[in-house]
């Protein structure tokens, strides 16, 4: 039985992803502060936030809905990372890309398991 969302490895990995996004965006030019940097940070923070919020909901269906929102934030972040990679080639994005892929896979598996359990 899950005592806290903090026990979910997908939440832990998404928190690592947030840290890495902050490291990357700290290296972007200052003129990106209120545009790409802010967008990337918002998307990244949204992932563990929605996992946490969803875990506190009453029904499994609600939890799955919030996991879906977290997954959509992953896709949004993936797009933003792609933009950053094209514009700022001197940054190393490998850790971010690995974590992002890992979180997406974990979210998809968790969503499938919860939907199956619900039936």
N, C-alpha and C positions, 0 to 999 in steps of 0.2 A: 504494500500500500504506500502510495506517495504521500509524504508528509508535507513537502514543500516543492514548489516549482524549481527551487534552487538545486534539487536533486536530479533534475532532468539534464542529461548530458547535452541535449540540444540547446538548452538555455545557457549552460556553461560555455559551450563552444560559441554561441552567438555573442556572449559577453567578451570572449577573446577577440571575436571579429570586430566588435565595437572599438576595442583598444587599438587594433591594427589600423582601422579606418582613421582614428584620430591621429595616429603616427603619420599616415600617408597624407592626410589633409593638412597637417602642420607643415609639410614640405611644399605644399602648393603655393603659388604666388598670392600675395596679400589681396590682390584685386579679385581673387576667387572666394574670399572669405564669406561674402553674402550671396554667393551663387553656387558653384559646384561643391565647394567645401561644405557649405551648410546643407545642401541637398543630400550629400553622401552621409554626413553625420546623422541627419534626421532619419534617413532610410535605415541606417545601421542600428540606431537606438530603438527604432520601431520594432525590430525583430524580437529581441528578448522581452521588450515591454509587452508585446501582444501575447507571447508565450505565457508570461507571468499573469497577465490579466485573464486570459482564457482559462488558465488552471484554476482560477478562483470562481469561475462561473458554476452555476447549479447543474447544468446538464452536460452530457458528453457532446451533444450536438453544438452547444455554444462554444465549448472548448475547441472543437474541430473548426468552427467558423473563425475563431481567433488565430488558430494555427494557419488557416488559409490566408489570413491577412498578413501574418508574419512571412509566409511564403511569397506573397505578392511583393512585400518589401524587399525580399531577397532579389527578386527579378528586377525591381527598380534599382537597387544598389548595383547589381550586375551591369546594368546599362550605364550607370554613372561611372563605374570603374572602367568600362570600355572606353568611355569618353575621355576620362583622365589619362588612360594609357596612350591614347592617340595624341593627346595634346602635351603631356608631360612624360616623355619617354625615359627620363633619367631616374624616375622612381622605380623601386622594385615592388611589383604587385603580386608576386608569387604566393606569399603567405596569405594575403587577402583572398586571392582566387581560390586557394586550397580550402581555407576555412569556409568561404561562401559556398563552394560546392558541397562540402561536408554537411553544413547546416541545411542546405536545400534537400539533400538526400535524407537526412534524419527527419526533417519535417514531413517529407512525403511518406516515409515509412510509418511515422507516428500517426499521421492522418489516416492512412489505410488501415492500420491496426485498430484505431478507435472506431472507424466506420464499420469494420467487420464485427467488432465486439458489440456494437450498438444493435446490429441485426440479430 
